[in-house]
Amino acid sequence: MAEPNARNPETQTDRRSPPGMPRWVKVTSIAIGILLLVFLILQLSGIAGQHGPGRHMSLDGYSSGAATTWAVAPATVE
């Protein structure tokens, strides 16, 4: 039996690998990974500040009224 030889195409076996991931999938995955990493670092370091539903609530559990102040305050035109 003849050994596979690069010079003899008749003895080569067809060992093609399946196609790899498209470039756009790789780039998108890397970009999402970087964004998640930055988000995680900002959240854990405290640089991003306090976020969440508790940020807009007062200590007694009701709204602080900051949003209603703007809606109720009359506009003065001089």
Steps between C-alpha positions, in 0.01 A plus 500: 500500500633838409534764768318833460726740322454871447628464146262221402136616521371146442637377833382795709196452716234768509542641851343839462388660822159661521496872427583723794286772652437802278702811578192703598411242765849519648506881498152525651587248772817687591318836508223365724758339727691828534180694576398248765846513654494882514149494652609249761811700592296822531239334718748328731726805536215740580597743224162454332315621812197357669234382257175317544147563623619602847680800357170677430329415827511682831567322828128459577443311174313772314618713212712798598276727296780631281317401183167651612667830595576570135148411386328718764728802499348785295708661230556873541542705188618856531 
